[in-house]
Structures are given as C-alpha cells and as structure tokens.
Amino acid sequence: MNSAEKRRKWIKPAAIVFFAVMLLLTFFSNTILNWSLPEVSTCTVGEGFISARSMGRAVVEDDGTQPVGRFLVSTQMAEKLRLNEKASVSGVRLPRGASATLIAKIPYEEDADWTILVFSIENVDVGTRIYITAGAPAASYQTVVPNSAVREDGSGLFVLTLREKRTPLGNRYTAERAAVSVFDRDDTNSAVVGSISAGDTVIIESSKPIEPGREVKLAAG
C-alpha cells in the first residue's frame, strides 16, 4: 500500500469523526442556548369584536337628591361612555319603566385604572339589586389582538411578531417589532392597524423581558 492510499484510508474516518463531533457540539450548544431563551406564549392576529358595552351590578341607593346606582369599570371603558347616556336596567321583578342614565364618572381613588360610574335610577325602589348595561353594541375589526400584546417604547406603540426560521436542528424563533396604532379597545382586546395583518403570530406573554430581534422559544403546551 503506497502513501497516497494510506492517506485516503485514514482521511475518510477522520472526516467522519470530525463532522460527528461538530454535529454533537452544535446540538449541545443549541440545546444549552435554548434553555436560556425567554419562553413566550403567542396568538394569531385575526378578526374579532371590541365591546363598547359595560355591565355592572348595583344596589339602588338614595344619595340625598335622587336614587342612584354605582359600579366600577376600567377607565378605558368609562371613556367610551357619554354623560346623560341612557342605559338599560334588568333584575328580578322590576316595575315597568325602570331606567338608568349616566350622570357622573368618578376616578377611583385607590387605582387610576378604574372609574366609578354613577347612574340616576328611575322607577326602582331604593335597596333593589339591579344590573345596568351601558354603551353601544360590539364592533367587528379585521386585526384584533389581546391587550397584553400591545407594547410601548419611546417610538410609540408596537407588537412583537414571531419570525420562524427552519434549521437542520429544528425551528428557531425571533421576536420582531411591528409598529401599530390602536383603533379601538375594550377591557380584553385591542383593534390595531399598522405593520401586521390577519394570520400573523404575535407574542402575548413572555417569561423574561424581550427586546426586538431577540431569539425566543415557544411555551410548551
């Protein structure tokens, strides 16, 4: 066996060992990296409804001038309701003509995110438990996301979309910034317009703070 044949004989096994070692190192480095990545929960952008109605339970009380009912709503919901707006009243064995009118919106002292709605009540006895529903019917929008998906920085509002890249060792995911404006919202969802469209995947929760461009992993389940 000449020297050239000897070299060919050991080069092939050496190359196989080399590539096997590199593959193992890559696998373990990716596995270790994956453990340290922020874990995220996502949802798909799609059509949905934004509610403009607020419903609350109240006990009719006498404030010294008239019967009223009060209940708490989120401040963002309260902003949608107009003073002197009529509301519907429901309950057990209410007399005909029972009605309510929004007469005041009072900031809740313990938490600025909440507001007390005060309604004047007609044709209902003081002490009666009632339900009051105020506002307009829900509206439908093409791109709706949970409120938790909408973020804000010095450049304005945005969502983090999920970009997927296929690799030999599995799919990799990166969070990307997409600027949006909030067109409408309620206590749960926001209707947005901007650099996203129906079918996009957005991040709604993460185990760690995320900056745009950060690699992430999907939450299990």
N, C-alpha and C positions, 0 to 999 in steps of 0.2 A: 504494500500500500504506500503510494507516494505521499508527499507532504500536503499536496492540494486536496487529495482525497481525505486525509486525516482532518484537515481544517473543516471541510464540508461536513464531516461526520459529527464534530462537536459543536459547530456553529448552530445547526438546527435545534438540538436540545437546549443549547444556551439561550437561543432566541425564544423558545417556548417558555423556559423558566422565567426569562426577563419579562415577557408580556404577562405571564400569570401573576408575577409579583406586582407589576404595575396595576393590574386589574384589581388585585386584592387591596393594595394601598388606596386606590381610587374609591373602592367600595367602602372601606372603613373610614376614610376621610369624609366622604359624603354622608355616611351614617352618623358620625360624630357631629358634623355640621348640622344635620337635620335635627338632632336632639336640641340644639341651641336656638333653633329658629322660633320666632313668635308663632303661636298657633292661632289660627283665625277661623271664624265662622262667617259664612257668606250667604247671599241670597241672589236671586236673579231679578234684574230690573224688568218690570212688566206693567201692564195696565192695572189700575186699581182705583179705589174710591177714597176720597178725602171727605170726612164727615164735617159738616158745619153745624151739626146739632149737638146740644148738650142736654143731658138728662140728669136730674138730681132729686133726692128725697128731701122733703122739708116738712116741718110742723108749723102750721099756721099760728102766728103769734101776733099780739097786739103791741105795736111799737109806740103807742100813745096817740097816734093820729089815724092809723088805719091798720087792718090786718095785713101782714106780710109773711113771705116765706123766703128762707135763705138757704143757699148751699154753695159749696166750694167747687170751682172748676180751675183748670190750668189757665194761667194768664194769657197764653196764646189763643186759647179757645175764647176767653172772655173778650178779646179784641175783635172777634168776628161778630159779636152781638151788639146790637144798637139799643141805646136807651129808648124807652117808650115802645119797644118792640113787643108785640103780643106773643104769648106763649100758651101752650095747651096744658091742661091740668087733668090728671087722672087719679083715681083712688077708689076706695070702697064706698058705694052708696053716696056718691056726691050728688048734690042737687043740680038741676038744670041751670045753665047759665054760669057755672063755675068757670072762672077765667083768671089769667095772670098777666101782668105787664111788668117788664123790666124797668125799674126806676133808679137803680144805683149799682155801680161796680166799685167795690171797696177793696183796696190792696190788703192782702192777708199779712199781718204784721210779722208772723213767725217765718214766712217763706215768700219771697218775692215772686216765685214761680206760680203762686196760686192767688186767686182772686175770689172774693165773696160776691155772689150775685144776689141782689135783693129785688124781690118781685112784690108788687101790690097784688093782693088776692081779693077777688070779689065773689060773693055768694057762697062762701065756705066758712064754717064756724071756726073760731079760734080753738086750737088744740087738735084739729084734724090733721092726720098724716096724709100727705099728698105726694104725687110725683109731678114734676114740672119739666116739660120739654120745650126748649127754645132753640131757634135757629132755622136754617134752611135745609132742604134735603141734601144728601151727599152728592158730590160731583165726581165724574169719572175723568181720569187722566191717563195718558199713554205711558208715562215713565214715573212710577211710584216706587219709593224705597223707604225702609224703616227710618225713623228719625235718627237712630244711632249710627246710620251710615253716613250722615251729613257731618262734615268736619269743617273747621275754620282755622285759617292762619292769617298771617299778615297780608296775603294776597287775596283773601276772600274765602268764599265757601267752596268746598270740593268734596268728592267722594274718592275712595281708593278702589280702583278696579283691579281685578286679578288677571294677570297675563300668564298663560300656560306655555311652557316650553318642554317638548319631548326630548328625552336623552336616553342613551342606552341603559342608564341606571335608574330610570323612572322619570316621572314628570316633575318639573321644577316650577315654582310659582313665584311671581314677583308682584308687589303692590305698586300700582301706577296712579299718579294723581290725575283726576279729571275734574276740571272746573265746572261748577254748576251754579244755577240760581234757583232758589226755592220759590215756586209759583204759588203754592198753596200748601197748607199743612194742618194736621189735627194733633191730638194727643199721641197718636201712634205712628203715622206715616207722613211723608213729605212728597209732594209732586214737584219734580225737578226738571229743569231744562238746561242743556249745556252739552258737554263733551261725552255724553253717554247716550245709549239708545236701548230700546227693549231687547232683552236677550243677554245684555252684558252681565257679568258677575261682579258684585260689589262686596266689600268687607263690611260686616256689621259689628263684629266684636273681635278683640284680639287679647291674647294673654300678656302681651307687652306693648308698650308704645311703638308705633310703626311710622317710619318716615317713607315718603315716596321713593321708590327704587329699591326698597328692602326686600330681600327674599323671605318668604314665609312658607308655612306648611298648613295644610288643611286640618281642622279639628276632626278627630275620629267620630264616626257615627253619623 
